[in-house]
Amino acid sequence: MSLDTLKTQIARAAWFSRCGQFPGELDAVSLATVSGTDDWDWLPTSCEQVDPIHGDRLVNELDGAGNQRTRRALELEISKRVLTALHSVPDRLPALTDGPHDFTTAAKSGAVFAARMAVRELMIAHPATWCRVIDLFVAGYWPCGWSKKRAVIVVL
């Protein structure tokens, strides 16, 4: 994946159109198959949260090499592209609602966070977990969690 590919994917994404239909893959599991004994946590949905995959390593590497301005500019550009693309998604999606709990806003915010982290992976020329998370968003799923124990993405 490249930054240009990321931009194209964001524009063509099928945001949340396949939630609840994830069949499971090698590096990702369906939320429906996660048991109470699995050690997983929600993926971040706010820009203030820490990257649970890489911690501060990517920022330190990029900023230490003098790329802070470029990184911030690209993160802002990609975040804006995701937010613009998400305008077409309704404020409340039945697939992201469980009783009185509506996860639509969290899912949208998670997409923005993941895109920012994917930018960092791409800037160091090592597309990894966050680029995979973006692939899942683009395919219409909600990658909502991370299992450190099994090193897999949890998907709705």
Secondary structure, 3 states (H helix, E strand, C coil): CCHHHHHHHHHHCCCCCCCCCCCCECCEEEHHHCCCCCCCEECCCCCCCCCCCCCCHHHHHHHHCCCHHHHHHHHHHHHHHHHHHHHHCCCCCHHHEECCEECHHHHHHHHHHHHHHHHHHHHCCCCCHHHHHHHHHHCCCCEEEEECCCCEEEEC
